[in-house]
């Protein structure tokens, strides 16, 4: 993907699960959420088990 994406072009569809009620919303989780939304559905994600991994876990991606 070589073209730039503006804030208005970021899809509204969520690419991950919602965090638990104990999540305070750190910067890493927000950055991962926006990055994976911008990259689209054809991305393989490999992350260590932590809060951003839980935030971006997608049951449709194996």
mmJSON file of the N, C-alpha and C atoms, coordinates in Angstrom:
{"data_MODEL":{"atom_site":{
"group_PDB":["ATOM","ATOM","ATOM","ATOM","ATOM","ATOM","ATOM","ATOM","ATOM","ATOM","ATOM","ATOM","ATOM","ATOM","ATOM","ATOM","ATOM","ATOM","ATOM","ATOM","ATOM","ATOM","ATOM","ATOM","ATOM","ATOM","ATOM","ATOM","ATOM","ATOM","ATOM","ATOM","ATOM","ATOM","ATOM","ATOM","ATOM","ATOM","ATOM","ATOM","ATOM","ATOM","ATOM","ATOM","ATOM","ATOM","ATOM","ATOM","ATOM","ATOM","ATOM","ATOM","ATOM","ATOM","ATOM","ATOM","ATOM","ATOM","ATOM","ATOM","ATOM","ATOM","ATOM","ATOM","ATOM","ATOM","ATOM","ATOM","ATOM","ATOM","ATOM","ATOM","ATOM","ATOM","ATOM","ATOM","ATOM","ATOM","ATOM","ATOM","ATOM","ATOM","ATOM","ATOM","ATOM","ATOM","ATOM","ATOM","ATOM","ATOM","ATOM","ATOM","ATOM","ATOM","ATOM","ATOM","ATOM","ATOM","ATOM","ATOM","ATOM","ATOM","ATOM","ATOM","ATOM","ATOM","ATOM","ATOM","ATOM","ATOM","ATOM","ATOM","ATOM","ATOM","ATOM","ATOM","ATOM","ATOM","ATOM","ATOM","ATOM","ATOM","ATOM","ATOM","ATOM","ATOM","ATOM","ATOM","ATOM","ATOM","ATOM","ATOM","ATOM","ATOM","ATOM","ATOM","ATOM","ATOM","ATOM","ATOM","ATOM","ATOM","ATOM","ATOM","ATOM","ATOM","ATOM","ATOM","ATOM","ATOM","ATOM","ATOM","ATOM","ATOM","ATOM","ATOM","ATOM","ATOM","ATOM","ATOM","ATOM","ATOM","ATOM","ATOM","ATOM","ATOM","ATOM","ATOM","ATOM","ATOM","ATOM","ATOM","ATOM","ATOM","ATOM","ATOM","ATOM","ATOM","ATOM","ATOM","ATOM","ATOM","ATOM","ATOM","ATOM","ATOM"],
"id":[1,2,3,4,5,6,7,8,9,10,11,12,13,14,15,16,17,18,19,20,21,22,23,24,25,26,27,28,29,30,31,32,33,34,35,36,37,38,39,40,41,42,43,44,45,46,47,48,49,50,51,52,53,54,55,56,57,58,59,60,61,62,63,64,65,66,67,68,69,70,71,72,73,74,75,76,77,78,79,80,81,82,83,84,85,86,87,88,89,90,91,92,93,94,95,96,97,98,99,100,101,102,103,104,105,106,107,108,109,110,111,112,113,114,115,116,117,118,119,120,121,122,123,124,125,126,127,128,129,130,131,132,133,134,135,136,137,138,139,140,141,142,143,144,145,146,147,148,149,150,151,152,153,154,155,156,157,158,159,160,161,162,163,164,165,166,167,168,169,170,171,172,173,174,175,176,177,178,179,180,181,182,183,184,185,186],
"type_symbol":["N","C","C","N","C","C","N","C","C","N","C","C","N","C","C","N","C","C","N","C","C","N","C","C","N","C","C","N","C","C","N","C","C","N","C","C","N","C","C","N","C","C","N","C","C","N","C","C","N","C","C","N","C","C","N","C","C","N","C","C","N","C","C","N","C","C","N","C","C","N","C","C","N","C","C","N","C","C","N","C","C","N","C","C","N","C","C","N","C","C","N","C","C","N","C","C","N","C","C","N","C","C","N","C","C","N","C","C","N","C","C","N","C","C","N","C","C","N","C","C","N","C","C","N","C","C","N","C","C","N","C","C","N","C","C","N","C","C","N","C","C","N","C","C","N","C","C","N","C","C","N","C","C","N","C","C","N","C","C","N","C","C","N","C","C","N","C","C","N","C","C","N","C","C","N","C","C","N","C","C","N","C","C","N","C","C"],
"label_atom_id":["N","CA","C","N","CA","C","N","CA","C","N","CA","C","N","CA","C","N","CA","C","N","CA","C","N","CA","C","N","CA","C","N","CA","C","N","CA","C","N","CA","C","N","CA","C","N","CA","C","N","CA","C","N","CA","C","N","CA","C","N","CA","C","N","CA","C","N","CA","C","N","CA","C","N","CA","C","N","CA","C","N","CA","C","N","CA","C","N","CA","C","N","CA","C","N","CA","C","N","CA","C","N","CA","C","N","CA","C","N","CA","C","N","CA","C","N","CA","C","N","CA","C","N","CA","C","N","CA","C","N","CA","C","N","CA","C","N","CA","C","N","CA","C","N","CA","C","N","CA","C","N","CA","C","N","CA","C","N","CA","C","N","CA","C","N","CA","C","N","CA","C","N","CA","C","N","CA","C","N","CA","C","N","CA","C","N","CA","C","N","CA","C","N","CA","C","N","CA","C","N","CA","C","N","CA","C","N","CA","C","N","CA","C","N","CA","C"],
"label_alt_id":[null,null,null,null,null,null,null,null,null,null,null,null,null,null,null,null,null,null,null,null,null,null,null,null,null,null,null,null,null,null,null,null,null,null,null,null,null,null,null,null,null,null,null,null,null,null,null,null,null,null,null,null,null,null,null,null,null,null,null,null,null,null,null,null,null,null,null,null,null,null,null,null,null,null,null,null,null,null,null,null,null,null,null,null,null,null,null,null,null,null,null,null,null,null,null,null,null,null,null,null,null,null,null,null,null,null,null,null,null,null,null,null,null,null,null,null,null,null,null,null,null,null,null,null,null,null,null,null,null,null,null,null,null,null,null,null,null,null,null,null,null,null,null,null,null,null,null,null,null,null,null,null,null,null,null,null,null,null,null,null,null,null,null,null,null,null,null,null,null,null,null,null,null,null,null,null,null,null,null,null,null,null,null,null,null,null],
"label_comp_id":["UNK","UNK","UNK","UNK","UNK","UNK","UNK","UNK","UNK","UNK","UNK","UNK","UNK","UNK","UNK","UNK","UNK","UNK","UNK","UNK","UNK","UNK","UNK","UNK","UNK","UNK","UNK","UNK","UNK","UNK","UNK","UNK","UNK","UNK","UNK","UNK","UNK","UNK","UNK","UNK","UNK","UNK","UNK","UNK","UNK","UNK","UNK","UNK","UNK","UNK","UNK","UNK","UNK","UNK","UNK","UNK","UNK","UNK","UNK","UNK","UNK","UNK","UNK","UNK","UNK","UNK","UNK","UNK","UNK","UNK","UNK","UNK","UNK","UNK","UNK","UNK","UNK","UNK","UNK","UNK","UNK","UNK","UNK","UNK","UNK","UNK","UNK","UNK","UNK","UNK","UNK","UNK","UNK","UNK","UNK","UNK","UNK","UNK","UNK","UNK","UNK","UNK","UNK","UNK","UNK","UNK","UNK","UNK","UNK","UNK","UNK","UNK","UNK","UNK","UNK","UNK","UNK","UNK","UNK","UNK","UNK","UNK","UNK","UNK","UNK","UNK","UNK","UNK","UNK","UNK","UNK","UNK","UNK","UNK","UNK","UNK","UNK","UNK","UNK","UNK","UNK","UNK","UNK","UNK","UNK","UNK","UNK","UNK","UNK","UNK","UNK","UNK","UNK","UNK","UNK","UNK","UNK","UNK","UNK","UNK","UNK","UNK","UNK","UNK","UNK","UNK","UNK","UNK","UNK","UNK","UNK","UNK","UNK","UNK","UNK","UNK","UNK","UNK","UNK","UNK","UNK","UNK","UNK","UNK","UNK","UNK"],
"label_asym_id":["A","A","A","A","A","A","A","A","A","A","A","A","A","A","A","A","A","A","A","A","A","A","A","A","A","A","A","A","A","A","A","A","A","A","A","A","A","A","A","A","A","A","A","A","A","A","A","A","A","A","A","A","A","A","A","A","A","A","A","A","A","A","A","A","A","A","A","A","A","A","A","A","A","A","A","A","A","A","A","A","A","A","A","A","A","A","A","A","A","A","A","A","A","A","A","A","A","A","A","A","A","A","A","A","A","A","A","A","A","A","A","A","A","A","A","A","A","A","A","A","A","A","A","A","A","A","A","A","A","A","A","A","A","A","A","A","A","A","A","A","A","A","A","A","A","A","A","A","A","A","A","A","A","A","A","A","A","A","A","A","A","A","A","A","A","A","A","A","A","A","A","A","A","A","A","A","A","A","A","A","A","A","A","A","A","A"],
"label_entity_id":["1","1","1","1","1","1","1","1","1","1","1","1","1","1","1","1","1","1","1","1","1","1","1","1","1","1","1","1","1","1","1","1","1","1","1","1","1","1","1","1","1","1","1","1","1","1","1","1","1","1","1","1","1","1","1","1","1","1","1","1","1","1","1","1","1","1","1","1","1","1","1","1","1","1","1","1","1","1","1","1","1","1","1","1","1","1","1","1","1","1","1","1","1","1","1","1","1","1","1","1","1","1","1","1","1","1","1","1","1","1","1","1","1","1","1","1","1","1","1","1","1","1","1","1","1","1","1","1","1","1","1","1","1","1","1","1","1","1","1","1","1","1","1","1","1","1","1","1","1","1","1","1","1","1","1","1","1","1","1","1","1","1","1","1","1","1","1","1","1","1","1","1","1","1","1","1","1","1","1","1","1","1","1","1","1","1"],
"label_seq_id":[1,1,1,2,2,2,3,3,3,4,4,4,5,5,5,6,6,6,7,7,7,8,8,8,9,9,9,10,10,10,11,11,11,12,12,12,13,13,13,14,14,14,15,15,15,16,16,16,17,17,17,18,18,18,19,19,19,20,20,20,21,21,21,22,22,22,23,23,23,24,24,24,25,25,25,26,26,26,27,27,27,28,28,28,29,29,29,30,30,30,31,31,31,32,32,32,33,33,33,34,34,34,35,35,35,36,36,36,37,37,37,38,38,38,39,39,39,40,40,40,41,41,41,42,42,42,43,43,43,44,44,44,45,45,45,46,46,46,47,47,47,48,48,48,49,49,49,50,50,50,51,51,51,52,52,52,53,53,53,54,54,54,55,55,55,56,56,56,57,57,57,58,58,58,59,59,59,60,60,60,61,61,61,62,62,62],
"pdbx_PDB_ins_code":[null,null,null,null,null,null,null,null,null,null,null,null,null,null,null,null,null,null,null,null,null,null,null,null,null,null,null,null,null,null,null,null,null,null,null,null,null,null,null,null,null,null,null,null,null,null,null,null,null,null,null,null,null,null,null,null,null,null,null,null,null,null,null,null,null,null,null,null,null,null,null,null,null,null,null,null,null,null,null,null,null,null,null,null,null,null,null,null,null,null,null,null,null,null,null,null,null,null,null,null,null,null,null,null,null,null,null,null,null,null,null,null,null,null,null,null,null,null,null,null,null,null,null,null,null,null,null,null,null,null,null,null,null,null,null,null,null,null,null,null,null,null,null,null,null,null,null,null,null,null,null,null,null,null,null,null,null,null,null,null,null,null,null,null,null,null,null,null,null,null,null,null,null,null,null,null,null,null,null,null,null,null,null,null,null,null],
"Cartn_x":[0.846,0.0,0.89,0.948,1.838,1.101,-0.215,-0.953,-1.248,-1.375,-1.648,-3.129,-3.442,-4.827,-5.097,-6.141,-6.503,-7.35,-7.549,-8.346,-9.779,-10.312,-11.683,-11.795,-10.693,-10.708,-10.522,-10.209,-10.039,-11.396,-11.486,-12.787,-13.388,-14.705,-15.401,-15.479,-15.341,-15.409,-14.246,-14.564,-13.532,-12.91,-11.598,-10.88,-10.467,-11.006,-10.602,-11.712,-11.397,-12.361,-12.298,-13.388,-13.37,-12.621,-11.897,-11.141,-12.081,-11.534,-12.326,-12.621,-13.452,-13.841,-12.695,-11.634,-10.488,-9.492,-9.713,-8.781,-8.889,-7.745,-7.748,-7.433,-7.138,-6.916,-5.541,-4.494,-3.137,-2.841,-1.755,-1.373,-1.027,-0.454,-0.084,-1.32,-2.357,-3.593,-4.255,-4.251,-4.839,-4.057,-2.729,-1.891,-2.089,-2.146,-2.356,-3.727,-4.735,-6.097,-6.163,-5.608,-5.646,-4.779,-3.628,-2.753,-3.422,-4.058,-4.701,-5.962,-6.632,-7.775,-7.297,-6.17,-5.64,-5.066,-4.473,-3.876,-4.913,-6.076,-7.15,-7.207,-8.112,-8.36,-7.334,-6.533,-5.592,-4.219,-4.189,-2.951,-2.837,-1.661,-1.395,-0.722,-1.319,-0.795,-0.171,1.037,1.722,2.225,1.586,1.928,2.12,2.901,3.081,1.808,1.525,0.327,0.44,-0.351,-0.393,-1.694,-1.875,-3.118,-3.355,-2.37,-2.656,-3.005,-2.448,-2.795,-4.251,-4.708,-6.108,-7.008,-6.572,-7.354,-7.523,-6.494,-6.533,-6.755,-7.106,-7.344,-8.579,-8.43,-9.536,-9.804,-10.972,-11.234,-11.287,-11.399,-11.469,-10.085,-9.031,-7.668,-7.002,-6.461,-5.803,-4.31],
"Cartn_y":[-1.166,0.0,1.227,1.914,3.06,4.388,4.363,5.616,5.983,7.257,7.742,7.641,7.469,7.377,8.522,9.28,10.363,9.824,10.64,10.231,9.888,10.591,10.334,9.007,8.482,7.241,5.992,6.144,4.98,4.309,3.006,2.331,2.335,2.37,2.327,0.916,-0.081,-1.476,-1.796,-2.412,-2.803,-4.115,-4.22,-5.417,-6.251,-5.977,-6.733,-6.838,-7.475,-7.638,-6.434,-6.156,-5.057,-5.502,-4.598,-4.97,-5.191,-5.748,-5.98,-4.679,-4.758,-3.552,-2.984,-3.753,-3.271,-2.507,-2.482,-1.805,-0.298,0.354,1.801,2.514,1.767,2.372,3.012,2.21,2.738,3.127,3.821,4.26,3.117,2.031,0.891,0.218,0.078,-0.539,0.337,1.638,2.558,2.551,2.55,2.523,1.229,0.095,-1.188,-1.23,-0.733,-0.726,0.088,1.288,2.137,1.581,1.005,0.442,-0.719,-1.614,-2.761,-2.37,-1.313,-0.822,-0.248,0.452,1.047,-0.01,-1.073,-2.115,-2.999,-3.139,-3.91,-5.353,-6.125,-7.488,-8.521,-8.246,-9.235,-9.11,-9.127,-8.968,-10.131,-10.721,-11.757,-11.076,-11.239,-10.58,-11.616,-11.347,-12.2,-11.29,-11.375,-10.478,-11.292,-10.758,-11.409,-11.236,-12.15,-12.009,-10.798,-9.818,-8.613,-7.884,-6.735,-5.991,-5.667,-5.121,-4.844,-6.095,-7.257,-8.492,-8.857,-8.697,-8.965,-7.987,-6.749,-5.706,-5.987,-6.552,-6.738,-8.188,-9.042,-10.449,-10.572,-11.248,-11.408,-12.893,-13.395,-14.836,-15.338,-14.448,-14.873,-15.073,-14.612,-14.75,-15.904,-16.86,-18.022,-17.829],
"Cartn_z":[0.0,0.0,0.0,-1.093,-1.199,-1.106,-1.123,-1.046,0.399,0.655,2.003,2.306,3.574,4.01,4.976,4.72,5.623,6.768,7.768,8.918,8.505,7.523,7.065,6.314,5.804,5.035,5.886,7.161,8.034,8.193,7.914,7.973,9.375,9.433,10.72,11.276,10.413,10.846,11.781,12.908,13.865,13.429,13.476,13.063,14.265,15.421,16.594,17.612,18.709,19.787,20.711,21.382,22.34,23.589,24.219,25.418,26.598,27.651,28.854,29.574,30.588,31.318,32.147,32.366,33.126,32.258,30.942,30.039,30.207,30.404,30.547,29.241,28.187,26.877,26.733,26.666,26.541,25.091,24.879,23.541,22.611,23.144,22.299,21.714,22.512,22.023,20.972,21.18,20.209,18.904,18.996,17.79,17.01,17.705,17.032,16.375,17.056,16.509,15.225,15.236,14.047,12.925,13.263,12.23,11.515,12.263,11.631,10.873,11.301,10.531,9.202,9.215,7.985,7.047,7.599,6.764,6.094,6.699,6.077,6.543,5.925,6.402,5.949,4.949,4.409,5.057,6.376,7.132,8.108,8.184,9.183,10.363,11.541,12.739,13.654,14.093,15.051,16.156,17.316,18.419,19.689,20.618,21.909,22.736,23.664,24.49,25.417,25.176,25.998,25.693,26.264,26.038,24.563,23.803,22.383,21.594,21.965,21.264,21.517,22.739,23.046,22.318,22.231,21.567,20.082,19.439,17.993,17.596,18.534,18.229,17.352,16.242,15.309,15.133,15.513,15.408,13.971,12.992,11.599,10.988,11.668,11.158,11.877,11.128,11.728,11.654],
"occupancy":[1.0,1.0,1.0,1.0,1.0,1.0,1.0,1.0,1.0,1.0,1.0,1.0,1.0,1.0,1.0,1.0,1.0,1.0,1.0,1.0,1.0,1.0,1.0,1.0,1.0,1.0,1.0,1.0,1.0,1.0,1.0,1.0,1.0,1.0,1.0,1.0,1.0,1.0,1.0,1.0,1.0,1.0,1.0,1.0,1.0,1.0,1.0,1.0,1.0,1.0,1.0,1.0,1.0,1.0,1.0,1.0,1.0,1.0,1.0,1.0,1.0,1.0,1.0,1.0,1.0,1.0,1.0,1.0,1.0,1.0,1.0,1.0,1.0,1.0,1.0,1.0,1.0,1.0,1.0,1.0,1.0,1.0,1.0,1.0,1.0,1.0,1.0,1.0,1.0,1.0,1.0,1.0,1.0,1.0,1.0,1.0,1.0,1.0,1.0,1.0,1.0,1.0,1.0,1.0,1.0,1.0,1.0,1.0,1.0,1.0,1.0,1.0,1.0,1.0,1.0,1.0,1.0,1.0,1.0,1.0,1.0,1.0,1.0,1.0,1.0,1.0,1.0,1.0,1.0,1.0,1.0,1.0,1.0,1.0,1.0,1.0,1.0,1.0,1.0,1.0,1.0,1.0,1.0,1.0,1.0,1.0,1.0,1.0,1.0,1.0,1.0,1.0,1.0,1.0,1.0,1.0,1.0,1.0,1.0,1.0,1.0,1.0,1.0,1.0,1.0,1.0,1.0,1.0,1.0,1.0,1.0,1.0,1.0,1.0,1.0,1.0,1.0,1.0,1.0,1.0,1.0,1.0,1.0,1.0,1.0,1.0],
"B_iso_or_equiv":[0.0,0.0,0.0,0.0,0.0,0.0,0.0,0.0,0.0,0.0,0.0,0.0,0.0,0.0,0.0,0.0,0.0,0.0,0.0,0.0,0.0,0.0,0.0,0.0,0.0,0.0,0.0,0.0,0.0,0.0,0.0,0.0,0.0,0.0,0.0,0.0,0.0,0.0,0.0,0.0,0.0,0.0,0.0,0.0,0.0,0.0,0.0,0.0,0.0,0.0,0.0,0.0,0.0,0.0,0.0,0.0,0.0,0.0,0.0,0.0,0.0,0.0,0.0,0.0,0.0,0.0,0.0,0.0,0.0,0.0,0.0,0.0,0.0,0.0,0.0,0.0,0.0,0.0,0.0,0.0,0.0,0.0,0.0,0.0,0.0,0.0,0.0,0.0,0.0,0.0,0.0,0.0,0.0,0.0,0.0,0.0,0.0,0.0,0.0,0.0,0.0,0.0,0.0,0.0,0.0,0.0,0.0,0.0,0.0,0.0,0.0,0.0,0.0,0.0,0.0,0.0,0.0,0.0,0.0,0.0,0.0,0.0,0.0,0.0,0.0,0.0,0.0,0.0,0.0,0.0,0.0,0.0,0.0,0.0,0.0,0.0,0.0,0.0,0.0,0.0,0.0,0.0,0.0,0.0,0.0,0.0,0.0,0.0,0.0,0.0,0.0,0.0,0.0,0.0,0.0,0.0,0.0,0.0,0.0,0.0,0.0,0.0,0.0,0.0,0.0,0.0,0.0,0.0,0.0,0.0,0.0,0.0,0.0,0.0,0.0,0.0,0.0,0.0,0.0,0.0,0.0,0.0,0.0,0.0,0.0,0.0],
"pdbx_formal_charge":[null,null,null,null,null,null,null,null,null,null,null,null,null,null,null,null,null,null,null,null,null,null,null,null,null,null,null,null,null,null,null,null,null,null,null,null,null,null,null,null,null,null,null,null,null,null,null,null,null,null,null,null,null,null,null,null,null,null,null,null,null,null,null,null,null,null,null,null,null,null,null,null,null,null,null,null,null,null,null,null,null,null,null,null,null,null,null,null,null,null,null,null,null,null,null,null,null,null,null,null,null,null,null,null,null,null,null,null,null,null,null,null,null,null,null,null,null,null,null,null,null,null,null,null,null,null,null,null,null,null,null,null,null,null,null,null,null,null,null,null,null,null,null,null,null,null,null,null,null,null,null,null,null,null,null,null,null,null,null,null,null,null,null,null,null,null,null,null,null,null,null,null,null,null,null,null,null,null,null,null,null,null,null,null,null,null],
"auth_seq_id":[1,1,1,2,2,2,3,3,3,4,4,4,5,5,5,6,6,6,7,7,7,8,8,8,9,9,9,10,10,10,11,11,11,12,12,12,13,13,13,14,14,14,15,15,15,16,16,16,17,17,17,18,18,18,19,19,19,20,20,20,21,21,21,22,22,22,23,23,23,24,24,24,25,25,25,26,26,26,27,27,27,28,28,28,29,29,29,30,30,30,31,31,31,32,32,32,33,33,33,34,34,34,35,35,35,36,36,36,37,37,37,38,38,38,39,39,39,40,40,40,41,41,41,42,42,42,43,43,43,44,44,44,45,45,45,46,46,46,47,47,47,48,48,48,49,49,49,50,50,50,51,51,51,52,52,52,53,53,53,54,54,54,55,55,55,56,56,56,57,57,57,58,58,58,59,59,59,60,60,60,61,61,61,62,62,62],
"auth_comp_id":["UNK","UNK","UNK","UNK","UNK","UNK","UNK","UNK","UNK","UNK","UNK","UNK","UNK","UNK","UNK","UNK","UNK","UNK","UNK","UNK","UNK","UNK","UNK","UNK","UNK","UNK","UNK","UNK","UNK","UNK","UNK","UNK","UNK","UNK","UNK","UNK","UNK","UNK","UNK","UNK","UNK","UNK","UNK","UNK","UNK","UNK","UNK","UNK","UNK","UNK","UNK","UNK","UNK","UNK","UNK","UNK","UNK","UNK","UNK","UNK","UNK","UNK","UNK","UNK","UNK","UNK","UNK","UNK","UNK","UNK","UNK","UNK","UNK","UNK","UNK","UNK","UNK","UNK","UNK","UNK","UNK","UNK","UNK","UNK","UNK","UNK","UNK","UNK","UNK","UNK","UNK","UNK","UNK","UNK","UNK","UNK","UNK","UNK","UNK","UNK","UNK","UNK","UNK","UNK","UNK","UNK","UNK","UNK","UNK","UNK","UNK","UNK","UNK","UNK","UNK","UNK","UNK","UNK","UNK","UNK","UNK","UNK","UNK","UNK","UNK","UNK","UNK","UNK","UNK","UNK","UNK","UNK","UNK","UNK","UNK","UNK","UNK","UNK","UNK","UNK","UNK","UNK","UNK","UNK","UNK","UNK","UNK","UNK","UNK","UNK","UNK","UNK","UNK","UNK","UNK","UNK","UNK","UNK","UNK","UNK","UNK","UNK","UNK","UNK","UNK","UNK","UNK","UNK","UNK","UNK","UNK","UNK","UNK","UNK","UNK","UNK","UNK","UNK","UNK","UNK","UNK","UNK","UNK","UNK","UNK","UNK"],
"auth_asym_id":["A","A","A","A","A","A","A","A","A","A","A","A","A","A","A","A","A","A","A","A","A","A","A","A","A","A","A","A","A","A","A","A","A","A","A","A","A","A","A","A","A","A","A","A","A","A","A","A","A","A","A","A","A","A","A","A","A","A","A","A","A","A","A","A","A","A","A","A","A","A","A","A","A","A","A","A","A","A","A","A","A","A","A","A","A","A","A","A","A","A","A","A","A","A","A","A","A","A","A","A","A","A","A","A","A","A","A","A","A","A","A","A","A","A","A","A","A","A","A","A","A","A","A","A","A","A","A","A","A","A","A","A","A","A","A","A","A","A","A","A","A","A","A","A","A","A","A","A","A","A","A","A","A","A","A","A","A","A","A","A","A","A","A","A","A","A","A","A","A","A","A","A","A","A","A","A","A","A","A","A","A","A","A","A","A","A"],
"auth_atom_id":["N","CA","C","N","CA","C","N","CA","C","N","CA","C","N","CA","C","N","CA","C","N","CA","C","N","CA","C","N","CA","C","N","CA","C","N","CA","C","N","CA","C","N","CA","C","N","CA","C","N","CA","C","N","CA","C","N","CA","C","N","CA","C","N","CA","C","N","CA","C","N","CA","C","N","CA","C","N","CA","C","N","CA","C","N","CA","C","N","CA","C","N","CA","C","N","CA","C","N","CA","C","N","CA","C","N","CA","C","N","CA","C","N","CA","C","N","CA","C","N","CA","C","N","CA","C","N","CA","C","N","CA","C","N","CA","C","N","CA","C","N","CA","C","N","CA","C","N","CA","C","N","CA","C","N","CA","C","N","CA","C","N","CA","C","N","CA","C","N","CA","C","N","CA","C","N","CA","C","N","CA","C","N","CA","C","N","CA","C","N","CA","C","N","CA","C","N","CA","C","N","CA","C","N","CA","C","N","CA","C","N","CA","C","N","CA","C"],
"pdbx_PDB_model_num":[1,1,1,1,1,1,1,1,1,1,1,1,1,1,1,1,1,1,1,1,1,1,1,1,1,1,1,1,1,1,1,1,1,1,1,1,1,1,1,1,1,1,1,1,1,1,1,1,1,1,1,1,1,1,1,1,1,1,1,1,1,1,1,1,1,1,1,1,1,1,1,1,1,1,1,1,1,1,1,1,1,1,1,1,1,1,1,1,1,1,1,1,1,1,1,1,1,1,1,1,1,1,1,1,1,1,1,1,1,1,1,1,1,1,1,1,1,1,1,1,1,1,1,1,1,1,1,1,1,1,1,1,1,1,1,1,1,1,1,1,1,1,1,1,1,1,1,1,1,1,1,1,1,1,1,1,1,1,1,1,1,1,1,1,1,1,1,1,1,1,1,1,1,1,1,1,1,1,1,1,1,1,1,1,1,1]
}}}
